Amino acid sequence: MHKVPGLSWISNALMITLLLVISSSRSVAQSSTASSQTHLAEIHSLKISLLSTMLVGEAAGLGEWGFSALIEADGHRILLDTGSHPDTVLENARDLKIDLSDVQEVILTHNHWDHVAGLMTLRKEMMKRNPTALSRVHVARGIFYSRPGEQGEENQVIALKKVYEATGGKFIEHGEAAEIFPGGWLTGPVPRKYPEHNWSGTGKVQSPTGLVEDTIPEDQSLVLNTPQGLVVVTGCGHAGIINILTFASQEFPRQSVHAIVGGIHLFPATDQQLDWTADKMKEFKVANLMGAHCTGIEAVYHIREKLGLPRSSAVVGSVGSSFVLGEGIHPGSLAK
């Protein structure tokens, strides 16, 4: 065979280039794998305690139309929502012998007063023992949008922001999903793939595109990644629980839903809406439901029956109720 001068040199150069490309590809793949492993950080110790909701499961505690829950996950303690009356969560925590003075972070799921009213009382009281207590509040984009009404501004979080920041507290606004501690993800504003209409429809919000129907665009939930599956904590679930689960499944595509804890605003839903919701929940393999606040008593029982869950795995949440990873739901005597 006739040899072309310089061909062996060219072949060697091509081989070196090919090896460099393969090496680079392996580095990218390894980097991607490491990133994926970080993304899939898991929580191994988890307890969620209800501090505000309508039902009181034991003799201690006060019920109200509101919501608050303490999340304790692998040493991280975070308060999700702060109840409807200024003192309820403070008093319930005392009755339940829960110390909130070392909780630095708060999540506000949306702007409604039954989720934010206790913030300043808790901040001022806990600051007496720890200046950094409840000093960081995670919110989603849209919570500070104006809600004009006949009597003036209806979004009381706007005024609350100024008072809270005057104490040295800081709001952290999220425009998208974010991991706030290993294995703990905030959804931020949730895309509304399905037409779940879980809001009143009477309010207006001054959005960047103008004055429009207030769909509570800032509604967000906390998603906890555990070895048993996802645990989703909601305030009202105005975005729609199926939209929330659908969005969470994009971040964690191979995870089933081990538990839903909180309000999912189904108390006014028809049987047909509840059937649809339960059928969709089956797709996510929902194993536990502690439906508190605006979920509705009948809605919990309806969904429990449709999902075929045992009585111990689908209950109406009460003040003092808890969900513990590896143990399940501790509902309290009245809520069993």
RAKA-V832490 format. One record per pair of residues at least 24 apart in sequence whose C-alpha atoms are under 8 Angstrom apart, sorted by the first residue. I is the first residue (numbers start at 1). GAP is how many residues later the second one is. If there is no record, write none. Layout:
i=I gap=GAP
i=I gap=GAP
//
This chain:
i=39 gap=144
i=40 gap=143
i=40 gap=185
i=40 gap=212
i=41 gap=141
i=41 gap=142
i=41 gap=184
i=42 gap=140
i=42 gap=141
i=42 gap=182
i=42 gap=183
i=42 gap=184
i=42 gap=185
i=43 gap=30
i=43 gap=31
i=43 gap=139
i=43 gap=140
i=43 gap=141
i=43 gap=181
i=43 gap=182
i=43 gap=183
i=43 gap=184
i=44 gap=29
i=44 gap=30
i=44 gap=182
i=44 gap=183
i=44 gap=281
i=45 gap=27
i=45 gap=28
i=45 gap=29
i=45 gap=280
i=46 gap=25
i=46 gap=26
i=46 gap=27
i=46 gap=28
i=46 gap=277
i=46 gap=278
i=46 gap=279
i=47 gap=24
i=47 gap=25
i=47 gap=26
i=47 gap=275
i=47 gap=276
i=47 gap=277
i=47 gap=278
i=48 gap=24
i=48 gap=274
i=48 gap=275
i=48 gap=276
i=49 gap=271
i=49 gap=272
i=49 gap=273
i=49 gap=274
i=50 gap=267
i=50 gap=268
i=50 gap=269
i=50 gap=270
i=50 gap=271
i=50 gap=272
i=51 gap=32
i=51 gap=38
i=51 gap=41
i=51 gap=42
i=51 gap=268
i=51 gap=269
i=52 gap=30
i=52 gap=31
i=52 gap=36
i=52 gap=37
i=52 gap=40
i=52 gap=266
i=52 gap=267
i=53 gap=30
i=53 gap=239
i=53 gap=240
i=53 gap=264
i=53 gap=265
i=53 gap=266
i=54 gap=238
i=54 gap=239
i=54 gap=264
i=54 gap=265
i=55 gap=262
i=55 gap=263
i=55 gap=264
i=56 gap=262
i=56 gap=263
i=56 gap=264
i=56 gap=278
i=57 gap=261
i=57 gap=262
i=57 gap=263
i=57 gap=264
i=57 gap=274
i=57 gap=275
i=57 gap=276
i=57 gap=277
i=57 gap=278
i=58 gap=261
i=58 gap=262
i=58 gap=274
i=58 gap=275
i=58 gap=276
i=60 gap=32
i=60 gap=35
i=60 gap=36
i=61 gap=30
i=61 gap=31
i=61 gap=34
i=61 gap=35
i=61 gap=258
i=61 gap=259
i=62 gap=26
i=62 gap=29
i=62 gap=30
i=62 gap=257
i=63 gap=256
i=64 gap=24
i=65 gap=49
i=65 gap=228
i=66 gap=48
i=66 gap=49
i=66 gap=227
i=67 gap=47
i=67 gap=48
i=67 gap=168
i=67 gap=195
i=67 gap=196
i=67 gap=225
i=67 gap=226
i=68 gap=47
i=68 gap=167
i=76 gap=105
i=77 gap=25
i=77 gap=26
i=77 gap=27
i=77 gap=28
i=78 gap=25
i=78 gap=26
i=78 gap=27
i=78 gap=28
i=78 gap=29
i=79 gap=24
i=79 gap=26
i=79 gap=27
i=79 gap=28
i=80 gap=26
i=80 gap=27
i=80 gap=28
i=80 gap=29
i=80 gap=155
i=81 gap=25
i=81 gap=26
i=81 gap=27
i=81 gap=28
i=81 gap=34
i=81 gap=35
i=81 gap=154
i=82 gap=26
i=82 gap=32
i=82 gap=33
i=82 gap=34
i=82 gap=35
i=82 gap=36
i=82 gap=37
i=83 gap=30
i=83 gap=31
i=83 gap=32
i=83 gap=33
i=83 gap=34
i=83 gap=35
i=84 gap=29
i=84 gap=30
i=84 gap=31
i=84 gap=32
i=84 gap=33
i=84 gap=34
i=85 gap=29
i=85 gap=32
i=85 gap=33
i=86 gap=31
i=86 gap=32
i=86 gap=33
i=86 gap=34
i=86 gap=35
i=87 gap=31
i=87 gap=34
i=87 gap=35
i=88 gap=30
i=89 gap=29
i=89 gap=33
i=90 gap=28
i=90 gap=31
i=90 gap=32
i=92 gap=227
i=96 gap=224
i=100 gap=26
i=100 gap=33
i=101 gap=25
i=101 gap=26
i=101 gap=28
i=101 gap=29
i=101 gap=32
i=101 gap=33
i=102 gap=28
i=102 gap=30
i=102 gap=31
i=103 gap=30
i=103 gap=31
i=104 gap=28
i=104 gap=29
i=104 gap=30
i=104 gap=31
i=104 gap=32
i=105 gap=28
i=105 gap=29
i=105 gap=30
i=105 gap=31
i=105 gap=32
i=105 gap=33
i=106 gap=28
i=106 gap=29
i=106 gap=30
i=106 gap=31
i=106 gap=32
i=107 gap=30
i=107 gap=31
i=107 gap=32
i=108 gap=29
i=108 gap=30
i=108 gap=31
i=109 gap=30
i=109 gap=31
i=109 gap=109
i=109 gap=110
i=109 gap=111
i=109 gap=112
i=109 gap=125
i=109 gap=126
i=109 gap=127
i=110 gap=29
i=110 gap=30
i=110 gap=33
i=110 gap=106
i=110 gap=108
i=110 gap=109
i=110 gap=110
i=110 gap=125
i=111 gap=32
i=111 gap=33
i=111 gap=44
i=111 gap=45
i=111 gap=46
i=111 gap=107
i=112 gap=43
i=112 gap=44
i=113 gap=43
i=113 gap=44
i=115 gap=120
i=116 gap=41
i=120 gap=43
i=120 gap=44
i=134 gap=35
i=135 gap=33
i=135 gap=34
i=135 gap=35
i=136 gap=33
i=136 gap=34
i=136 gap=35
i=136 gap=36
i=137 gap=32
i=137 gap=33
i=137 gap=34
i=137 gap=35
i=138 gap=33
i=138 gap=34
i=138 gap=35
i=138 gap=36
i=139 gap=32
i=139 gap=33
i=139 gap=34
i=139 gap=35
i=139 gap=49
i=139 gap=79
i=139 gap=81
i=140 gap=33
i=140 gap=34
i=140 gap=35
i=140 gap=36
i=140 gap=48
i=140 gap=49
i=140 gap=78
i=140 gap=79
i=140 gap=80
i=141 gap=32
i=141 gap=33
i=141 gap=34
i=141 gap=47
i=141 gap=48
i=141 gap=76
i=141 gap=77
i=142 gap=65
i=142 gap=74
i=142 gap=75
i=142 gap=76
i=143 gap=74
i=143 gap=75
i=145 gap=60
i=145 gap=61
i=145 gap=62
i=146 gap=59
i=146 gap=60
i=146 gap=61
i=147 gap=56
i=147 gap=57
i=147 gap=58
i=147 gap=59
i=147 gap=67
i=148 gap=56
i=148 gap=57
i=148 gap=58
i=149 gap=54
i=149 gap=55
i=183 gap=41
i=183 gap=42
i=183 gap=43
i=184 gap=38
i=184 gap=39
i=184 gap=40
i=184 gap=41
i=185 gap=37
i=185 gap=38
i=185 gap=39
i=186 gap=34
i=186 gap=35
i=186 gap=36
i=186 gap=37
i=187 gap=33
i=187 gap=34
i=187 gap=35
i=187 gap=36
i=187 gap=57
i=187 gap=60
i=187 gap=61
i=188 gap=30
i=188 gap=31
i=188 gap=32
i=188 gap=33
i=189 gap=28
i=189 gap=29
i=189 gap=30
i=189 gap=31
i=190 gap=27
i=190 gap=28
i=190 gap=29
i=190 gap=30
i=190 gap=49
i=190 gap=53
i=190 gap=54
i=190 gap=57
i=191 gap=48
i=191 gap=52
i=191 gap=56
i=192 gap=47
i=192 gap=48
i=192 gap=51
i=193 gap=50
i=194 gap=46
i=194 gap=48
i=194 gap=49
i=196 gap=43
i=196 gap=44
i=196 gap=47
i=197 gap=41
i=197 gap=42
i=197 gap=43
i=198 gap=39
i=198 gap=40
i=198 gap=41
i=198 gap=42
i=198 gap=67
i=198 gap=68
i=199 gap=39
i=199 gap=66
i=215 gap=24
i=223 gap=25
i=228 gap=30
i=229 gap=26
i=229 gap=27
i=229 gap=28
i=229 gap=29
i=229 gap=30
i=230 gap=25
i=230 gap=26
i=230 gap=27
i=230 gap=28
i=230 gap=29
i=231 gap=26
i=231 gap=27
i=231 gap=28
i=231 gap=29
i=231 gap=30
i=232 gap=25
i=232 gap=27
i=232 gap=28
i=232 gap=29
i=233 gap=27
i=233 gap=28
i=233 gap=29
i=234 gap=26
i=234 gap=27
i=234 gap=28
i=234 gap=29
i=234 gap=30
i=235 gap=27
i=235 gap=28
i=235 gap=29
i=236 gap=26
i=236 gap=27
i=236 gap=28
i=236 gap=29
i=236 gap=57
i=236 gap=58
i=236 gap=59
i=237 gap=26
i=237 gap=27
i=237 gap=28
i=238 gap=26
i=238 gap=27
i=240 gap=24
i=242 gap=35
i=242 gap=38
i=242 gap=39
i=245 gap=39
i=256 gap=28
i=256 gap=29
i=256 gap=30
i=257 gap=27
i=257 gap=28
i=257 gap=29
i=257 gap=30
i=258 gap=27
i=258 gap=28
i=258 gap=29
i=258 gap=30
i=259 gap=27
i=259 gap=28
i=259 gap=29
i=259 gap=30
i=259 gap=31
i=260 gap=26
i=260 gap=28
i=260 gap=29
i=260 gap=30
i=260 gap=31
i=261 gap=28
i=261 gap=29
i=261 gap=30
i=261 gap=31
i=261 gap=62
i=262 gap=28
i=262 gap=29
i=262 gap=30
i=262 gap=31
i=262 gap=33
i=262 gap=55
i=263 gap=28
i=263 gap=29
i=263 gap=30
i=263 gap=31
i=263 gap=32
i=264 gap=27
i=264 gap=28
i=264 gap=29
i=264 gap=30
i=264 gap=31
i=265 gap=28
i=265 gap=29
i=265 gap=30
i=265 gap=31
i=266 gap=28
i=266 gap=29
i=266 gap=30
i=266 gap=33
i=267 gap=27
i=267 gap=28
i=267 gap=29
i=267 gap=30
i=267 gap=31
i=267 gap=32
i=268 gap=28
i=269 gap=30
i=274 gap=25
i=274 gap=28
i=274 gap=29
i=275 gap=27
i=275 gap=28
i=275 gap=31
i=277 gap=26
i=278 gap=25
i=278 gap=28
i=278 gap=29
i=279 gap=27
i=279 gap=28
i=281 gap=26
i=282 gap=25
i=287 gap=26
i=288 gap=25
i=288 gap=26
i=288 gap=40
i=288 gap=41
i=289 gap=24
i=289 gap=25
i=289 gap=26
i=290 gap=24
i=290 gap=25
i=290 gap=26
i=290 gap=27
i=290 gap=39
i=291 gap=24
i=291 gap=25
i=291 gap=26
i=292 gap=24
i=292 gap=25
i=292 gap=26
i=293 gap=24
i=311 gap=25
i=312 gap=24
//
